């Protein structure tokens, strides 16, 4: 009798084990793996697929091929073009006021690391490798291997799980960060994941973030090539307003870090010419700019030659870093193909925002101008996404999390503000009720010697309306206010003029003519203002918590 019972128990255990294995196997087969690849500051101009002036250089052949095998998004936008807030929006599906991350000092606590939490509920093992930049431990992931803060280009260290509390478990590496981050990703895929479960992997390159330190093997890449330059590098036309240019263009000398000598506080030569000790990182303080220096900028022939040289040196450094990203993605594709994982893996590629590559004589990001605000975004998944498809549907980075969750078989949580575009990926069609605009806000007024005034605005497919309110989000006029006065390069207490900018993007895609005030657009602008108010209300992005800013808005709304 006992023997019979033991035999029956054995058979049941075998059946259960078989059933469990079969269930795990079906789970792997039914659910796609997801690899989300994000580079830092890789802007749409730095690809072939987006048809920029740099496209003929073929800077991204591997990434372009991935894009062509899936869907390319023409109108993907960041809600705040700076690293930490963008990453927080991607992780939470929420805008800045909802997730609490307004600027680079914002943190994302474990309880708000929603994306990996939701995917774990769906049976995924989750990992993040590379740049994190959200300060607190990425403990909602099953596995992490992340750079401390911005991290280093060469011989980077990584924070990992271990016996010591975060952030004290560190591993050292020798090599270039793009290579080291891909090494870590391949090691995870080969040795650290459970092959019987689907995986969600966020692979984040540091490159091509400034100061654009490429791996030595790319030093000769594009060396003898003249890189096409933007016309607005030398003549900015009617771009901007009194908010960005000042009266008689006097503020152009301090607002918006430049390629040329225009910005006397910070310009690109100070960043890239590391061996010239007379200029390298010799940034000036805003308080030290003399009154006689606030004069209209003029581009002389000598200055044009100088600006061209700086531009050529800087853009080649940038594209060499991009080349390192592209080549490393090839390593990942080769592994996936060799392991028969490629066809059942959704591959997403994006940047954490755009980047100004000399347009309007600007460097860095932060601006609501398209080169800064537009994100590259494409998705490859042959089982569900038609190769060679493109869409001009408007999406933004708060939409990423809902979409990834739904692609994994879940549904968008109520607390997320973004919208899933899964149906667009799978049908190629933009639903009739899909969002017709996107919201933008840059909070970090006059920070880091880039000197960008705070602003917000609305972008549709055809138009863009920006309001520069020119105040830090802490009321610096209040003697009882507290803020981080040690924040590097901040000029938070300086107020800049309030002004509107409006661009007709169909007629003026390079944003060279601020048409605000043109009577031909009165009705369009009035409608955009109404839509902007509604958008701010719907997203809880009003300035109810910031009365000193609301006062400026009220005073200038009808300007």
C-alpha positions, 0 to 999 in steps of 0.5 A, a space after each residue: 500500500 505504501 509502495 503504491 502511494 509512493 509510486 502514485 506520488 512520484 508520478 504526480 510529481 513527475 506530471 507536475 514537473 513536466 507541466 511546470 516545465 511545459 508552462 514555462 516553455 509556453 510562457 517563453 514562446 508566447 511572450 516576446 523578449 524586450 530589449 530597450 536600447 537608449 543612447 544619451 543625446 543621440 539626436 535624429 540628425 545623427 542617423 541616416 533614416 531621418 534624412 538630415 544633412 548628415 544622412 549621406 555620411 551613413 553614420 548609423 548603418 546598423 541602427 538604420 537597418 533595425 529601423 527599416 525592419 520595423 517602424 520609424 516614428 517621425 514625431 517622437 518628442 521628449 517632455 523635458 529635454 534633459 537626462 534625469 527628467 526624461 528617464 523618470 518619464 520613461 520609467 513612470 509614464 508620467 510627466 515631471 510634476 506627477 513623478 516629482 523629477 523636475 530637473 537633474 537633481 530629482 530622484 526616482 525612489 524604488 516605489 516609483 520605478 513603475 516600468 520594471 514593477 509592471 513587467 515583473 507582474 507579467 512574468 518578466 525578468 528585468 535588468 538595467 545596464 549602463 546609464 541610470 542617472 536617477 540617483 537612488 538604487 534601481 532596486 525594482 529591477 531583478 538585476 542591475 549593472 549601472 554607471 554612478 551618475 553620469 559615469 566615465 567614458 574610459 575605464 568606467 566603474 559600475 554599481 552592482 548588487 552585492 553584500 554591501 548596501 547601495 551604492 557601495 558594491 562597485 566593479 571596475 572595468 578597463 576600456 571604453 564605456 560603450 564597449 564595457 556596457 555592451 560587454 555587461 549586456 552580453 554577459 547578462 544574456 549569456 550567463 545571468 538570466 533565466 532562459 526559461 523566462 522572457 526578459 526585459 532588458 534596458 541597455 543604456 549607453 553613455 555615448 554620445 553625451 558630451 564631452 564626446 570621448 570616442 574610443 581610440 579606434 575611431 580617431 581616423 573616422 571622418 578625419 578627412 571629411 567636411 561635415 555639412 554645417 547648418 545654415 543657422 550656425 552663422 545666421 539665425 534669422 528670426 528665430 527666438 524672441 526677446 526672451 532668448 535674444 534680449 533687447 537689441 540682441 544683447 542677451 545672445 551673449 549669455 543665453 544658449 551655449 554656443 559653437 562660436 564665441 557668441 556666448 561668453 560664458 560657455 562655448 564649445 571650444 571650452 569643452 573639446 580642446 582639452 589640451 589648450 589650458 587657456 580655454 579648456 573649461 575656463 567658463 565664466 560666471 554670469 555675474 562677472 559679465 561686464 555691461 559693455 559685453 551685452 552687445 549684439 553679436 556679429 559673425 565676422 569672416 574671421 569668426 566664421 572660419 573659427 566657428 567652422 573649425 570648432 564645429 568640424 572638430 566637435 561634430 566629428 567627436 560626436 559622430 565617432 561616439 555614435 559610431 561606437 554605439 552603432 558597432 556595439 549594437 551589431 554585437 548584440 544583434 549577432 548574439 541574438 541571431 546566433 542564439 535564435 532569439 532575434 525574431 522573438 525579441 522586440 528591439 526598441 531604440 531611442 535617445 533620451 532626448 534630442 541634441 543641438 548639433 550647431 543649429 541656431 549656434 546652440 550646443 546641448 539640449 534643453 530647448 523646445 526647438 525640434 533638434 532638442 525636443 525630437 527623439 529618435 524612436 523605432 521598433 523592430 518586431 517582425 511578428 507584429 510590426 511591418 518592415 519599412 513602416 513609418 508614422 507621423 503620429 505624435 508620441 512622447 516619452 511618457 507613452 513608452 511605458 504604457 506601450 511596452 507594458 501592453 506589448 508584454 501582454 498587460 494593460 496601461 495602469 491608471 496612474 500613468 499619464 502616457 498612452 499606449 501606441 501598440 495599435 499604431 505599431 501593429 496596424 500602421 494606422 493612427 487612430 482617429 482619436 489619437 493625441 494631436 499634440 504634445 506638451 513640453 516644459 524645461 524647468 532648470 532655468 539658467 543652469 550649468 552655464 548653458 543658460 537656457 531660460 525656463 519655458 513650456 509649450 505645445 507642439 502639434 504636427 503643424 505648429 509650435 507655441 512656446 512661452 518663455 517665463 524666465 524664472 526658476 521654480 523656487 522663488 529666488 526673490 523670497 529671502 526665506 526660499 531655499 534651493 541648491 545654491 551649490 548647483 554647478 554653474 547655476 544662475 537661478 536667481 537671474 530673471 529673463 524676459 517673458 515672451 512667446 514664440 510661434 513657428 509654422 512647422 510646415 512652412 518653416 521646419 527649421 524654426 527660423 521665423 518666429 511668427 508670433 504677432 503675425 496677424 495671419 496666425 491670430 486664430 491659430 495662436 488663440 486656439 493653441 493657447 486654449 489647447 495649451 491650457 487644457 493640456 496643462 490642466 489634464 496633465 496637472 502641469 499647471 503652476 498652482 504650486 508656483 505662484 511666482 511663475 503663475 504671476 508672470 504667466 498671467 501678466 503676459 498671456 495676452 501679449 
